[in-house]
Amino acid sequence: VNKYTLVGTKDLDFMGSDGKQVNGVNLFFTYEDERVRGVATERVFVHSDRFLKLSFMPEIGGSCDLRYDKYGKIRDIVPA
């Protein structure tokens, strides 16, 4: 289980390649990885519908654990 630290967010609102409107947020995290010198980073997109249903959202600098569904998309964020 990785402990992620939220370091930034970016709201997104754009037209997808299929012509559908996409709304959501990019979440930027750091985490420890023994294969990385320094700190590893990850950017995660969460669709606005799913974002509203998250059970936890850390403040910038806060820790959490990311839970993914079988398709590799964020299912939930929980306290670390």
PDB file as gemmi writes it, atoms N, CA and C in Angstrom:
CRYST1    1.000    1.000    1.000  90.00  90.00  90.00 P 1                      
ATOM      1  N   VAL A   1       0.858  -1.183   0.000  1.00  0.00           N  
ATOM      2  CA  VAL A   1       0.000   0.000   0.000  1.00  0.00           C  
ATOM      3  C   VAL A   1       0.897   1.237   0.000  1.00  0.00           C  
ATOM      4  N   ASN A   2       0.724   2.059  -1.001  1.00  0.00           N  
ATOM      5  CA  ASN A   2       1.477   3.305  -1.077  1.00  0.00           C  
ATOM      6  C   ASN A   2       0.744   4.397  -0.318  1.00  0.00           C  
ATOM      7  N   LYS A   3       1.507   5.240   0.343  1.00  0.00           N  
ATOM      8  CA  LYS A   3       0.954   6.428   0.978  1.00  0.00           C  
ATOM      9  C   LYS A   3       1.241   7.586   0.043  1.00  0.00           C  
ATOM     10  N   TYR A   4       0.199   8.208  -0.451  1.00  0.00           N  
ATOM     11  CA  TYR A   4       0.327   9.312  -1.394  1.00  0.00           C  
ATOM     12  C   TYR A   4       0.164  10.637  -0.668  1.00  0.00           C  
ATOM     13  N   THR A   5       0.894  11.657  -1.112  1.00  0.00           N  
ATOM     14  CA  THR A   5       0.752  13.013  -0.596  1.00  0.00           C  
ATOM     15  C   THR A   5       0.234  13.885  -1.720  1.00  0.00           C  
ATOM     16  N   LEU A   6      -0.902  14.535  -1.491  1.00  0.00           N  
ATOM     17  CA  LEU A   6      -1.482  15.424  -2.498  1.00  0.00           C  
ATOM     18  C   LEU A   6      -0.670  16.710  -2.542  1.00  0.00           C  
ATOM     19  N   VAL A   7      -0.151  17.040  -3.735  1.00  0.00           N  
ATOM     20  CA  VAL A   7       0.663  18.245  -3.877  1.00  0.00           C  
ATOM     21  C   VAL A   7       0.044  19.287  -4.804  1.00  0.00           C  
ATOM     22  N   GLY A   8      -1.047  18.927  -5.493  1.00  0.00           N  
ATOM     23  CA  GLY A   8      -1.689  19.898  -6.369  1.00  0.00           C  
ATOM     24  C   GLY A   8      -2.954  19.359  -7.012  1.00  0.00           C  
ATOM     25  N   THR A   9      -3.788  20.283  -7.472  1.00  0.00           N  
ATOM     26  CA  THR A   9      -5.010  19.932  -8.203  1.00  0.00           C  
ATOM     27  C   THR A   9      -5.167  20.885  -9.383  1.00  0.00           C  
ATOM     28  N   LYS A  10      -5.848  20.410 -10.413  1.00  0.00           N  
ATOM     29  CA  LYS A  10      -6.124  21.257 -11.582  1.00  0.00           C  
ATOM     30  C   LYS A  10      -7.492  20.874 -12.135  1.00  0.00           C  
ATOM     31  N   ASP A  11      -8.434  21.820 -12.123  1.00  0.00           N  
ATOM     32  CA  ASP A  11      -9.765  21.586 -12.683  1.00  0.00           C  
ATOM     33  C   ASP A  11      -9.672  21.521 -14.201  1.00  0.00           C  
ATOM     34  N   LEU A  12     -10.434  20.606 -14.788  1.00  0.00           N  
ATOM     35  CA  LEU A  12     -10.436  20.440 -16.235  1.00  0.00           C  
ATOM     36  C   LEU A  12     -11.849  20.527 -16.779  1.00  0.00           C  
ATOM     37  N   ASP A  13     -11.982  21.139 -17.940  1.00  0.00           N  
ATOM     38  CA  ASP A  13     -13.273  21.271 -18.632  1.00  0.00           C  
ATOM     39  C   ASP A  13     -12.931  21.406 -20.114  1.00  0.00           C  
ATOM     40  N   PHE A  14     -13.123  20.313 -20.882  1.00  0.00           N  
ATOM     41  CA  PHE A  14     -12.720  20.340 -22.285  1.00  0.00           C  
ATOM     42  C   PHE A  14     -13.604  19.413 -23.112  1.00  0.00           C  
ATOM     43  N   MET A  15     -13.496  19.538 -24.415  1.00  0.00           N  
ATOM     44  CA  MET A  15     -14.223  18.690 -25.362  1.00  0.00           C  
ATOM     45  C   MET A  15     -13.330  17.506 -25.712  1.00  0.00           C  
ATOM     46  N   GLY A  16     -13.819  16.293 -25.444  1.00  0.00           N  
ATOM     47  CA  GLY A  16     -13.055  15.092 -25.742  1.00  0.00           C  
ATOM     48  C   GLY A  16     -12.982  14.828 -27.233  1.00  0.00           C  
ATOM     49  N   SER A  17     -12.124  13.911 -27.633  1.00  0.00           N  
ATOM     50  CA  SER A  17     -11.962  13.586 -29.053  1.00  0.00           C  
ATOM     51  C   SER A  17     -13.227  12.985 -29.646  1.00  0.00           C  
ATOM     52  N   ASP A  18     -14.125  12.486 -28.794  1.00  0.00           N  
ATOM     53  CA  ASP A  18     -15.394  11.923 -29.271  1.00  0.00           C  
ATOM     54  C   ASP A  18     -16.485  12.981 -29.362  1.00  0.00           C  
ATOM     55  N   GLY A  19     -16.138  14.249 -29.055  1.00  0.00           N  
ATOM     56  CA  GLY A  19     -17.096  15.338 -29.135  1.00  0.00           C  
ATOM     57  C   GLY A  19     -17.901  15.548 -27.862  1.00  0.00           C  
ATOM     58  N   LYS A  20     -17.665  14.741 -26.830  1.00  0.00           N  
ATOM     59  CA  LYS A  20     -18.388  14.881 -25.569  1.00  0.00           C  
ATOM     60  C   LYS A  20     -17.617  15.784 -24.610  1.00  0.00           C  
ATOM     61  N   GLN A  21     -18.381  16.533 -23.821  1.00  0.00           N  
ATOM     62  CA  GLN A  21     -17.778  17.413 -22.824  1.00  0.00           C  
ATOM     63  C   GLN A  21     -17.215  16.582 -21.675  1.00  0.00           C  
ATOM     64  N   VAL A  22     -16.008  16.918 -21.239  1.00  0.00           N  
ATOM     65  CA  VAL A  22     -15.354  16.218 -20.131  1.00  0.00           C  
ATOM     66  C   VAL A  22     -15.081  17.228 -19.021  1.00  0.00           C  
ATOM     67  N   ASN A  23     -15.551  16.908 -17.815  1.00  0.00           N  
ATOM     68  CA  ASN A  23     -15.319  17.750 -16.643  1.00  0.00           C  
ATOM     69  C   ASN A  23     -14.708  16.889 -15.557  1.00  0.00           C  
ATOM     70  N   GLY A  24     -13.709  17.407 -14.890  1.00  0.00           N  
ATOM     71  CA  GLY A  24     -13.090  16.654 -13.813  1.00  0.00           C  
ATOM     72  C   GLY A  24     -11.926  17.413 -13.228  1.00  0.00           C  
ATOM     73  N   VAL A  25     -11.072  16.658 -12.558  1.00  0.00           N  
ATOM     74  CA  VAL A  25      -9.925  17.275 -11.898  1.00  0.00           C  
ATOM     75  C   VAL A  25      -8.724  16.344 -12.005  1.00  0.00           C  
ATOM     76  N   ASN A  26      -7.569  16.934 -12.293  1.00  0.00           N  
ATOM     77  CA  ASN A  26      -6.306  16.200 -12.198  1.00  0.00           C  
ATOM     78  C   ASN A  26      -5.798  16.382 -10.779  1.00  0.00           C  
ATOM     79  N   LEU A  27      -5.414  15.282 -10.150  1.00  0.00           N  
ATOM     80  CA  LEU A  27      -4.822  15.307  -8.824  1.00  0.00           C  
ATOM     81  C   LEU A  27      -3.358  14.916  -8.972  1.00  0.00           C  
ATOM     82  N   PHE A  28      -2.474  15.668  -8.352  1.00  0.00           N  
ATOM     83  CA  PHE A  28      -1.040  15.420  -8.447  1.00  0.00           C  
ATOM     84  C   PHE A  28      -0.529  14.953  -7.086  1.00  0.00           C  
ATOM     85  N   PHE A  29       0.127  13.793  -7.089  1.00  0.00           N  
ATOM     86  CA  PHE A  29       0.593  13.156  -5.856  1.00  0.00           C  
ATOM     87  C   PHE A  29       2.085  12.877  -5.922  1.00  0.00           C  
ATOM     88  N   THR A  30       2.703  12.783  -4.744  1.00  0.00           N  
ATOM     89  CA  THR A  30       4.043  12.228  -4.604  1.00  0.00           C  
ATOM     90  C   THR A  30       3.937  11.002  -3.710  1.00  0.00           C  
ATOM     91  N   TYR A  31       4.895  10.087  -3.874  1.00  0.00           N  
ATOM     92  CA  TYR A  31       4.927   8.892  -3.035  1.00  0.00           C  
ATOM     93  C   TYR A  31       6.322   8.289  -3.089  1.00  0.00           C  
ATOM     94  N   GLU A  32       6.636   7.470  -2.104  1.00  0.00           N  
ATOM     95  CA  GLU A  32       7.934   6.801  -2.039  1.00  0.00           C  
ATOM     96  C   GLU A  32       7.906   5.565  -2.928  1.00  0.00           C  
ATOM     97  N   ASP A  33       8.983   5.356  -3.682  1.00  0.00           N  
ATOM     98  CA  ASP A  33       9.126   4.173  -4.529  1.00  0.00           C  
ATOM     99  C   ASP A  33      10.601   3.784  -4.493  1.00  0.00           C  
ATOM    100  N   GLU A  34      10.880   2.578  -4.058  1.00  0.00           N  
ATOM    101  CA  GLU A  34      12.275   2.143  -3.906  1.00  0.00           C  
ATOM    102  C   GLU A  34      13.032   2.120  -5.229  1.00  0.00           C  
ATOM    103  N   ARG A  35      12.318   2.121  -6.358  1.00  0.00           N  
ATOM    104  CA  ARG A  35      12.977   2.106  -7.668  1.00  0.00           C  
ATOM    105  C   ARG A  35      13.281   3.507  -8.185  1.00  0.00           C  
ATOM    106  N   VAL A  36      12.867   4.524  -7.426  1.00  0.00           N  
ATOM    107  CA  VAL A  36      13.041   5.919  -7.846  1.00  0.00           C  
ATOM    108  C   VAL A  36      13.987   6.626  -6.886  1.00  0.00           C  
ATOM    109  N   ARG A  37      14.991   7.310  -7.438  1.00  0.00           N  
ATOM    110  CA  ARG A  37      15.830   8.167  -6.614  1.00  0.00           C  
ATOM    111  C   ARG A  37      15.048   9.441  -6.338  1.00  0.00           C  
ATOM    112  N   GLY A  38      14.872   9.773  -5.094  1.00  0.00           N  
ATOM    113  CA  GLY A  38      14.054  10.933  -4.741  1.00  0.00           C  
ATOM    114  C   GLY A  38      12.625  10.502  -4.488  1.00  0.00           C  
ATOM    115  N   VAL A  39      11.690  11.272  -4.995  1.00  0.00           N  
ATOM    116  CA  VAL A  39      10.274  11.022  -4.760  1.00  0.00           C  
ATOM    117  C   VAL A  39       9.576  10.762  -6.094  1.00  0.00           C  
ATOM    118  N   ALA A  40       8.724   9.743  -6.138  1.00  0.00           N  
ATOM    119  CA  ALA A  40       7.953   9.442  -7.346  1.00  0.00           C  
ATOM    120  C   ALA A  40       6.721  10.347  -7.394  1.00  0.00           C  
ATOM    121  N   THR A  41       6.225  10.588  -8.605  1.00  0.00           N  
ATOM    122  CA  THR A  41       5.038  11.424  -8.771  1.00  0.00           C  
ATOM    123  C   THR A  41       3.994  10.687  -9.598  1.00  0.00           C  
ATOM    124  N   GLU A  42       2.750  11.085  -9.417  1.00  0.00           N  
ATOM    125  CA  GLU A  42       1.661  10.505 -10.197  1.00  0.00           C  
ATOM    126  C   GLU A  42       0.582  11.559 -10.402  1.00  0.00           C  
ATOM    127  N   ARG A  43       0.042  11.578 -11.628  1.00  0.00           N  
ATOM    128  CA  ARG A  43      -1.100  12.437 -11.953  1.00  0.00           C  
ATOM    129  C   ARG A  43      -2.288  11.511 -12.171  1.00  0.00           C  
ATOM    130  N   VAL A  44      -3.405  11.836 -11.525  1.00  0.00           N  
ATOM    131  CA  VAL A  44      -4.604  11.010 -11.609  1.00  0.00           C  
ATOM    132  C   VAL A  44      -5.770  11.893 -12.028  1.00  0.00           C  
ATOM    133  N   PHE A  45      -6.520  11.477 -13.051  1.00  0.00           N  
ATOM    134  CA  PHE A  45      -7.734  12.200 -13.454  1.00  0.00           C  
ATOM    135  C   PHE A  45      -8.932  11.566 -12.784  1.00  0.00           C  
ATOM    136  N   VAL A  46      -9.788  12.410 -12.209  1.00  0.00           N  
ATOM    137  CA  VAL A  46     -11.045  11.941 -11.625  1.00  0.00           C  
ATOM    138  C   VAL A  46     -12.174  12.740 -12.270  1.00  0.00           C  
ATOM    139  N   HIS A  47     -13.105  12.030 -12.916  1.00  0.00           N  
ATOM    140  CA  HIS A  47     -14.270  12.672 -13.546  1.00  0.00           C  
ATOM    141  C   HIS A  47     -15.094  13.363 -12.469  1.00  0.00           C  
ATOM    142  N   SER A  48     -15.727  14.479 -12.818  1.00  0.00           N  
ATOM    143  CA  SER A  48     -16.463  15.268 -11.822  1.00  0.00           C  
ATOM    144  C   SER A  48     -17.550  14.457 -11.120  1.00  0.00           C  
ATOM    145  N   ASP A  49     -18.234  13.546 -11.821  1.00  0.00           N  
ATOM    146  CA  ASP A  49     -19.265  12.714 -11.188  1.00  0.00           C  
ATOM    147  C   ASP A  49     -18.664  11.859 -10.079  1.00  0.00           C  
ATOM    148  N   ARG A  50     -17.538  11.255 -10.350  1.00  0.00           N  
ATOM    149  CA  ARG A  50     -16.881  10.395  -9.366  1.00  0.00           C  
ATOM    150  C   ARG A  50     -16.250  11.233  -8.251  1.00  0.00           C  
ATOM    151  N   PHE A  51     -15.720  12.406  -8.600  1.00  0.00           N  
ATOM    152  CA  PHE A  51     -15.080  13.273  -7.606  1.00  0.00           C  
ATOM    153  C   PHE A  51     -16.051  13.625  -6.477  1.00  0.00           C  
ATOM    154  N   LEU A  52     -17.303  13.899  -6.830  1.00  0.00           N  
ATOM    155  CA  LEU A  52     -18.310  14.260  -5.829  1.00  0.00           C  
ATOM    156  C   LEU A  52     -18.643  13.104  -4.894  1.00  0.00           C  
ATOM    157  N   LYS A  53     -18.343  11.861  -5.308  1.00  0.00           N  
ATOM    158  CA  LYS A  53     -18.678  10.677  -4.518  1.00  0.00           C  
ATOM    159  C   LYS A  53     -17.501  10.141  -3.700  1.00  0.00           C  
ATOM    160  N   LEU A  54     -16.334  10.781  -3.803  1.00  0.00           N  
ATOM    161  CA  LEU A  54     -15.177  10.311  -3.037  1.00  0.00           C  
ATOM    162  C   LEU A  54     -15.460  10.415  -1.548  1.00  0.00           C  
ATOM    163  N   SER A  55     -15.033   9.407  -0.799  1.00  0.00           N  
ATOM    164  CA  SER A  55     -15.298   9.421   0.644  1.00  0.00           C  
ATOM    165  C   SER A  55     -14.318  10.311   1.404  1.00  0.00           C  
ATOM    166  N   PHE A  56     -13.205  10.696   0.767  1.00  0.00           N  
ATOM    167  CA  PHE A  56     -12.194  11.508   1.439  1.00  0.00           C  
ATOM    168  C   PHE A  56     -11.415  12.297   0.400  1.00  0.00           C  
ATOM    169  N   MET A  57     -11.100  13.527   0.729  1.00  0.00           N  
ATOM    170  CA  MET A  57     -10.245  14.343  -0.125  1.00  0.00           C  
ATOM    171  C   MET A  57      -9.270  15.082   0.771  1.00  0.00           C  
ATOM    172  N   PRO A  58      -7.967  14.743   0.701  1.00  0.00           N  
ATOM    173  CA  PRO A  58      -7.000  15.405   1.576  1.00  0.00           C  
ATOM    174  C   PRO A  58      -6.773  16.854   1.164  1.00  0.00           C  
ATOM    175  N   GLU A  59      -6.339  17.644   2.115  1.00  0.00           N  
ATOM    176  CA  GLU A  59      -5.883  19.001   1.827  1.00  0.00           C  
ATOM    177  C   GLU A  59      -4.540  18.886   1.114  1.00  0.00           C  
ATOM    178  N   ILE A  60      -4.106  19.949   0.442  1.00  0.00           N  
ATOM    179  CA  ILE A  60      -2.774  19.962  -0.155  1.00  0.00           C  
ATOM    180  C   ILE A  60      -1.759  19.684   0.961  1.00  0.00           C  
ATOM    181  N   GLY A  61      -0.874  18.724   0.727  1.00  0.00           N  
ATOM    182  CA  GLY A  61       0.095  18.323   1.732  1.00  0.00           C  
ATOM    183  C   GLY A  61      -0.382  17.155   2.580  1.00  0.00           C  
ATOM    184  N   GLY A  62      -1.664  16.775   2.441  1.00  0.00           N  
ATOM    185  CA  GLY A  62      -2.230  15.679   3.219  1.00  0.00           C  
ATOM    186  C   GLY A  62      -1.959  14.325   2.585  1.00  0.00           C  
ATOM    187  N   SER A  63      -2.076  13.278   3.404  1.00  0.00           N  
ATOM    188  CA  SER A  63      -1.797  11.911   2.959  1.00  0.00           C  
ATOM    189  C   SER A  63      -3.083  11.134   2.704  1.00  0.00           C  
ATOM    190  N   CYS A  64      -2.977  10.173   1.786  1.00  0.00           N  
ATOM    191  CA  CYS A  64      -4.133   9.345   1.456  1.00  0.00           C  
ATOM    192  C   CYS A  64      -3.663   8.064   0.787  1.00  0.00           C  
ATOM    193  N   ASP A  65      -4.615   7.184   0.529  1.00  0.00           N  
ATOM    194  CA  ASP A  65      -4.383   5.968  -0.249  1.00  0.00           C  
ATOM    195  C   ASP A  65      -5.370   5.992  -1.400  1.00  0.00           C  
ATOM    196  N   LEU A  66      -4.928   5.596  -2.572  1.00  0.00           N  
ATOM    197  CA  LEU A  66      -5.784   5.587  -3.759  1.00  0.00           C  
ATOM    198  C   LEU A  66      -6.322   4.180  -3.989  1.00  0.00           C  
ATOM    199  N   ARG A  67      -7.607   4.075  -4.279  1.00  0.00           N  
ATOM    200  CA  ARG A  67      -8.246   2.791  -4.578  1.00  0.00           C  
ATOM    201  C   ARG A  67      -8.718   2.834  -6.027  1.00  0.00           C  
ATOM    202  N   TYR A  68      -8.295   1.833  -6.785  1.00  0.00           N  
ATOM    203  CA  TYR A  68      -8.620   1.766  -8.213  1.00  0.00           C  
ATOM    204  C   TYR A  68      -9.658   0.688  -8.484  1.00  0.00           C  
ATOM    205  N   ASP A  69     -10.433   0.853  -9.569  1.00  0.00           N  
ATOM    206  CA  ASP A  69     -11.351  -0.195  -9.994  1.00  0.00           C  
ATOM    207  C   ASP A  69     -10.623  -1.136 -10.957  1.00  0.00           C  
ATOM    208  N   LYS A  70     -11.312  -2.138 -11.455  1.00  0.00           N  
ATOM    209  CA  LYS A  70     -10.668  -3.131 -12.322  1.00  0.00           C  
ATOM    210  C   LYS A  70     -10.234  -2.551 -13.667  1.00  0.00           C  
ATOM    211  N   TYR A  71     -10.696  -1.337 -13.981  1.00  0.00           N  
ATOM    212  CA  TYR A  71     -10.317  -0.692 -15.243  1.00  0.00           C  
ATOM    213  C   TYR A  71      -9.165   0.296 -15.057  1.00  0.00           C  
ATOM    214  N   GLY A  72      -8.627   0.372 -13.840  1.00  0.00           N  
ATOM    215  CA  GLY A  72      -7.513   1.267 -13.565  1.00  0.00           C  
ATOM    216  C   GLY A  72      -7.911   2.701 -13.312  1.00  0.00           C  
ATOM    217  N   LYS A  73      -9.206   2.948 -13.041  1.00  0.00           N  
ATOM    218  CA  LYS A  73      -9.674   4.295 -12.739  1.00  0.00           C  
ATOM    219  C   LYS A  73      -9.890   4.425 -11.232  1.00  0.00           C  
ATOM    220  N   ILE A  74      -9.750   5.653 -10.741  1.00  0.00           N  
ATOM    221  CA  ILE A  74      -9.921   5.877  -9.311  1.00  0.00           C  
ATOM    222  C   ILE A  74     -11.348   5.514  -8.898  1.00  0.00           C  
ATOM    223  N   ARG A  75     -11.441   4.629  -7.913  1.00  0.00           N  
ATOM    224  CA  ARG A  75     -12.734   4.232  -7.339  1.00  0.00           C  
ATOM    225  C   ARG A  75     -13.009   5.060  -6.099  1.00  0.00           C  
ATOM    226  N   ASP A  76     -11.950   5.303  -5.299  1.00  0.00           N  
ATOM    227  CA  ASP A  76     -12.116   6.079  -4.079  1.00  0.00           C  
ATOM    228  C   ASP A  76     -10.753   6.536  -3.560  1.00  0.00           C  
ATOM    229  N   ILE A  77     -10.783   7.513  -2.693  1.00  0.00           N  
ATOM    230  CA  ILE A  77      -9.605   7.986  -1.969  1.00  0.00           C  
ATOM    231  C   ILE A  77      -9.939   7.846  -0.491  1.00  0.00           C  
ATOM    232  N   VAL A  78      -9.010   7.262   0.261  1.00  0.00           N  
ATOM    233  CA  VAL A  78      -9.244   7.036   1.691  1.00  0.00           C  
ATOM    234  C   VAL A  78      -8.068   7.597   2.480  1.00  0.00           C  
ATOM    235  N   PRO A  79      -8.286   7.906   3.770  1.00  0.00           N  
ATOM    236  CA  PRO A  79      -7.184   8.396   4.596  1.00  0.00           C  
ATOM    237  C   PRO A  79      -6.072   7.356   4.677  1.00  0.00           C  
ATOM    238  N   ALA A  80      -4.834   7.817   4.744  1.00  0.00           N  
ATOM    239  CA  ALA A  80      -3.685   6.888   4.844  1.00  0.00           C  
ATOM    240  C   ALA A  80      -3.450   6.502   6.287  1.00  0.00           C  
TER     241      ALA A  80                                                      
END                                                                             
